[in-house]
Amino acid sequence: MTTTSTRPQHHTAPHRVRQHHAGPAHRRNWPGNLAAWLWLAVVVIPLYWILITSLKVQSGYYASNPLVPPSDPTLDNYQFVLQSDFITYFINTVVVTAGAVVPAVTVSFMAAYAIVRGWSSRFLRAVNSLFLMGLAIPLQATVIPIYLIIIRLHLYDSLLALILPSIAFAIPLSVLILANFIRDVPKELFEAMRVDGATEWMTMWRLTAPLTRPALLTVSIFNALTVWNGFLLPLILTQSPDKRTLPLALWTFQGQYSVNVPAIAAAVVLTTLPVLVLYAFGRRQLLGGLAAGFSR
């Protein structure tokens, strides 16, 4: 009697559980899927237009449908861009990007380490508040003061005039992200390094730097993308054609009465290629580091 009464209960309980969870598991999120496809179209269509436009001829560009691929694609626009001092603009952009990112990340890392390790100091807390205030100041609001300072320093129309402000604007966000990562390093490791006789300098570079390598890569990639795509500072602080960076060099293909749209599209493709390569190699580190930096 006992066995016959317990068997139906043994078989019906899992069946009820499966029926309870079967409905929501197969429910589709149609609004979310539609929004994702719309966003994909918003992103892909401009990229598609730039790519096919760079393969068109300038004389027939305005007479054809802008979204239709060219019947006779050509690479003359890329050849024209490469012959228009593109290599010089590319080298200038690499110099400005490397010259701004390396010092900014180095200074930010040391400042973040000092803030985390010496949080009990009022001076370091005030310095941290000063860095956070830098996040609230937009670049556009400081153009005139930066211009006057560069003129006083006799650095106008030089690559150093672009590097120094880029370093200053890269430090606040870098300190915020790096400090949040350094706080996650176990305190026992710092105590072990101190017992072994290591100085703070050795602890910073031999312990903290390897453990925070994802954060260092994150801020390096993010700052490199920001400086690489910078347009306002090169526009205000440079004048000579040989000091132009890639975003500013797109003006080269704008004439007095017409605009060479296919050449501009080809220049945009060549300018974007290094950014795409950098993003492809550091995408996970960039997204993970930024998410961790703002979630803590």
C-alpha positions as CSV (number, residue, x, y, z in Angstrom):
1,M,0.0,0.0,0.0
2,T,2.8,2.3,0.8
3,T,4.6,1.7,-2.5
4,T,1.5,2.3,-4.7
5,S,0.7,5.5,-3.0
6,T,4.1,7.1,-3.3
7,R,4.8,6.2,-7.0
8,P,2.3,8.7,-8.4
9,Q,3.7,11.4,-6.3
10,H,7.3,10.6,-7.4
11,H,6.3,10.8,-11.1
12,T,4.0,13.8,-11.1
13,A,6.2,16.3,-9.2
14,P,8.9,16.6,-11.9
15,H,6.2,16.7,-14.5
16,R,4.6,19.7,-12.8
17,V,7.9,21.4,-12.5
18,R,8.6,21.0,-16.2
19,Q,5.2,22.4,-17.1
20,H,5.8,25.4,-14.8
21,H,9.1,26.3,-16.5
22,A,8.3,25.4,-20.1
23,G,6.3,28.6,-20.9
24,P,8.8,31.4,-20.1
25,A,11.8,29.4,-21.6
26,H,10.4,29.5,-25.1
27,R,9.1,33.0,-25.0
28,R,10.8,35.3,-27.5
29,N,11.8,38.9,-26.9
30,W,10.5,40.4,-30.2
31,P,10.9,44.1,-29.2
32,G,14.5,43.4,-28.2
33,N,15.3,41.5,-31.4
34,L,13.7,44.3,-33.5
35,A,15.7,47.0,-31.7
36,A,18.9,45.0,-32.1
37,W,18.3,44.7,-35.9
38,L,17.6,48.4,-36.2
39,W,20.7,49.3,-34.3
40,L,22.7,46.9,-36.5
41,A,21.4,48.7,-39.6
42,V,22.2,52.1,-38.1
43,V,25.8,50.9,-37.6
44,V,26.4,48.9,-40.8
45,I,24.8,51.2,-43.4
46,P,27.2,54.1,-42.9
47,L,30.2,51.7,-43.0
48,Y,28.9,50.1,-46.1
49,W,28.4,53.5,-47.7
50,I,31.9,54.6,-46.9
51,L,33.4,51.4,-48.3
52,I,31.6,51.5,-51.6
53,T,32.0,55.3,-52.0
54,S,35.8,54.9,-51.7
55,L,35.7,52.6,-54.8
56,K,33.8,55.1,-57.0
57,V,35.0,57.7,-59.4
58,Q,34.5,61.3,-58.4
59,S,33.1,62.3,-61.8
60,G,30.2,59.8,-61.5
61,Y,29.6,60.0,-57.8
62,Y,26.7,62.5,-57.8
63,A,25.1,60.9,-60.8
64,S,24.7,57.4,-59.2
65,N,22.7,56.0,-56.3
66,P,24.9,56.5,-53.2
67,L,23.9,53.0,-51.8
68,V,24.5,51.1,-55.1
69,P,28.0,49.5,-55.5
70,P,30.0,50.8,-58.4
71,S,29.9,48.9,-61.6
72,D,33.6,49.5,-62.2
73,P,35.3,49.7,-58.8
74,T,38.7,51.4,-58.7
75,L,41.5,51.9,-56.2
76,D,42.5,55.3,-57.7
77,N,41.2,57.1,-54.6
78,Y,43.4,55.1,-52.3
79,Q,46.4,55.9,-54.5
80,F,45.5,59.5,-54.5
81,V,45.2,59.6,-50.7
82,L,48.6,57.8,-50.3
83,Q,50.2,60.3,-52.6
84,S,48.8,63.3,-50.7
85,D,51.2,63.2,-47.7
86,F,49.1,60.5,-46.0
87,I,52.3,58.9,-44.6
88,T,53.3,62.2,-43.0
89,Y,49.9,62.6,-41.4
90,F,49.9,58.9,-40.2
91,I,53.4,59.3,-38.6
92,N,52.2,62.5,-36.8
93,T,49.2,60.8,-35.4
94,V,51.3,57.8,-34.2
95,V,53.8,60.2,-32.5
96,V,51.0,62.2,-30.8
97,T,49.1,59.0,-29.7
98,A,52.2,57.2,-28.3
99,G,53.6,60.4,-26.8
100,A,50.3,61.0,-24.9
101,V,49.3,57.5,-24.0
102,V,52.6,56.2,-22.5
103,P,53.2,59.1,-20.1
104,A,49.4,59.4,-19.2
105,V,49.1,55.7,-18.3
106,T,52.4,55.7,-16.4
107,V,51.5,58.8,-14.3
108,S,48.0,57.6,-13.8
109,F,49.2,54.2,-12.5
110,M,51.6,55.7,-10.0
111,A,49.0,58.2,-8.8
112,A,46.3,55.5,-8.5
113,Y,48.7,53.3,-6.5
114,A,49.6,56.2,-4.2
115,I,45.9,57.1,-3.6
116,V,44.9,53.5,-2.8
117,R,47.9,52.7,-0.6
118,G,47.8,56.1,1.2
119,W,44.1,56.6,1.5
120,S,44.4,57.7,5.1
121,S,46.3,60.8,4.0
122,R,44.2,63.9,3.6
123,F,46.5,65.2,0.9
124,L,46.0,62.1,-1.2
125,R,42.3,62.2,-0.7
126,A,42.3,65.8,-1.9
127,V,44.4,64.7,-5.0
128,N,41.9,62.0,-5.8
129,S,39.1,64.6,-5.6
130,L,41.0,66.8,-7.9
131,F,41.3,64.0,-10.4
132,L,37.6,63.3,-10.2
133,M,36.9,67.0,-10.8
134,G,38.8,66.6,-14.1
135,L,36.1,64.3,-15.4
136,A,33.5,67.1,-15.1
137,I,35.5,69.6,-17.3
138,P,34.9,69.1,-21.0
139,L,37.6,69.7,-23.5
140,Q,35.6,72.4,-25.4
141,A,35.5,74.5,-22.2
142,T,39.3,74.7,-22.0
143,V,40.2,75.5,-25.6
144,I,40.9,79.1,-25.0
145,P,43.0,78.6,-21.9
146,I,45.0,75.8,-23.5
147,Y,45.6,78.0,-26.6
148,L,46.9,80.8,-24.5
149,I,49.2,78.5,-22.4
150,I,50.6,76.9,-25.6
151,I,51.3,80.4,-27.0
152,R,53.1,81.5,-23.8
153,L,55.2,78.3,-23.9
154,H,56.1,78.9,-27.5
155,L,54.8,75.5,-28.5
156,Y,52.2,76.5,-31.0
157,D,52.2,74.6,-34.3
158,S,54.2,71.6,-32.9
159,L,53.3,68.0,-32.0
160,L,54.2,68.7,-28.4
161,A,51.4,71.2,-28.3
162,L,49.0,68.3,-29.0
163,I,50.7,65.8,-26.7
164,L,50.6,67.8,-23.4
165,P,46.9,68.6,-23.3
166,S,46.1,65.0,-24.4
167,I,48.1,63.8,-21.4
168,A,46.2,66.1,-19.0
169,F,42.7,65.0,-20.2
170,A,43.6,61.3,-20.2
171,I,44.8,61.2,-16.6
172,P,41.4,61.6,-14.6
173,L,39.6,58.7,-16.1
174,S,42.7,56.5,-16.1
175,V,43.2,57.2,-12.4
176,L,39.6,56.3,-11.7
177,I,39.8,52.9,-13.5
178,L,43.2,51.9,-12.2
179,A,42.4,52.8,-8.6
180,N,39.4,50.6,-8.6
181,F,41.5,47.7,-9.9
182,I,44.3,48.3,-7.4
183,R,41.8,48.2,-4.5
184,D,41.0,44.6,-5.5
185,V,44.5,43.4,-4.9
186,P,44.5,41.4,-1.7
187,K,46.2,43.2,1.2
188,E,47.9,40.0,2.2
189,L,50.1,40.3,-0.9
190,F,51.2,43.8,0.1
191,E,52.0,42.6,3.6
192,A,54.0,39.7,2.2
193,M,56.0,42.0,0.0
194,R,56.7,44.3,3.0
195,V,57.8,41.4,5.1
196,D,60.2,40.3,2.4
197,G,61.8,43.8,2.6
198,A,60.4,45.2,-0.7
199,T,60.0,49.0,-1.0
200,E,56.9,50.6,-2.2
201,W,58.5,51.2,-5.6
202,M,59.3,47.5,-5.9
203,T,55.8,46.5,-4.7
204,M,54.2,48.8,-7.2
205,W,56.1,47.5,-10.3
206,R,56.7,43.9,-9.3
207,L,53.3,43.1,-7.7
208,T,50.7,45.7,-8.6
209,A,51.6,46.2,-12.2
210,P,51.3,42.5,-13.3
211,L,48.1,42.0,-11.4
212,T,46.5,45.1,-12.9
213,R,47.6,44.4,-16.5
214,P,44.0,44.2,-17.8
215,A,43.3,47.7,-16.4
216,L,46.5,49.0,-17.9
217,L,45.6,47.7,-21.3
218,T,42.1,49.1,-20.9
219,V,43.1,52.6,-20.3
220,S,45.9,52.4,-22.9
221,I,43.4,51.3,-25.6
222,F,40.8,53.8,-24.6
223,N,43.1,56.8,-24.5
224,A,44.8,55.7,-27.7
225,L,41.4,55.7,-29.5
226,T,40.5,59.1,-28.0
227,V,43.8,60.7,-29.1
228,W,43.8,59.0,-32.5
229,N,40.4,60.4,-33.3
230,G,41.0,63.9,-31.8
231,F,40.1,66.8,-34.1
232,L,39.6,69.9,-31.9
233,L,43.2,70.2,-30.5
234,P,44.9,69.7,-33.9
235,L,42.6,72.3,-35.4
236,I,43.3,74.9,-32.8
237,L,46.9,74.3,-31.9
238,T,48.5,73.5,-35.4
239,Q,48.7,75.4,-38.6
240,S,51.4,73.9,-40.9
241,P,50.4,71.1,-43.2
242,D,53.3,69.0,-42.1
243,K,51.9,69.0,-38.5
244,R,48.5,67.8,-39.3
245,T,47.1,64.6,-37.9
246,L,44.8,62.1,-39.8
247,P,41.4,63.5,-38.7
248,L,42.5,67.1,-39.6
249,A,44.1,65.9,-42.9
250,L,40.7,65.1,-44.3
251,W,40.4,68.8,-45.1
252,T,43.1,68.3,-47.7
253,F,40.5,66.7,-50.0
254,Q,38.1,69.7,-49.8
255,G,38.5,72.1,-52.6
256,Q,37.3,75.7,-52.9
257,Y,34.3,74.8,-55.0
258,S,33.9,71.1,-54.6
259,V,34.5,68.2,-52.3
260,N,36.2,65.0,-53.4
261,V,33.8,62.6,-51.5
262,P,35.3,59.3,-52.8
263,A,38.8,60.5,-51.7
264,I,37.5,61.5,-48.3
265,A,35.9,58.0,-48.0
266,A,39.1,56.3,-48.9
267,A,41.0,58.4,-46.4
268,V,38.5,57.5,-43.7
269,V,38.9,53.8,-44.5
270,L,42.7,54.1,-44.2
271,T,42.4,56.1,-41.0
272,T,40.1,53.6,-39.4
273,L,42.1,50.5,-40.2
274,P,44.6,50.9,-37.3
275,V,41.7,51.6,-34.9
276,L,39.9,48.5,-36.0
277,V,43.0,46.4,-35.6
278,L,43.7,47.9,-32.1
279,Y,40.0,47.3,-31.1
280,A,40.0,43.7,-32.4
281,F,43.0,42.8,-30.2
282,G,41.9,44.6,-27.1
283,R,38.1,44.5,-27.3
284,R,37.6,42.2,-24.3
285,Q,40.1,44.1,-22.1
286,L,38.5,47.4,-23.0
287,L,34.9,46.5,-22.4
288,G,35.7,44.4,-19.3
289,G,38.0,47.1,-17.8
290,L,35.5,49.9,-18.4
291,A,32.6,47.9,-17.0
292,A,34.6,47.0,-13.9
293,G,35.8,50.6,-13.5
294,F,32.3,52.1,-13.4
295,S,30.6,49.3,-11.5
296,R,32.7,49.5,-8.4
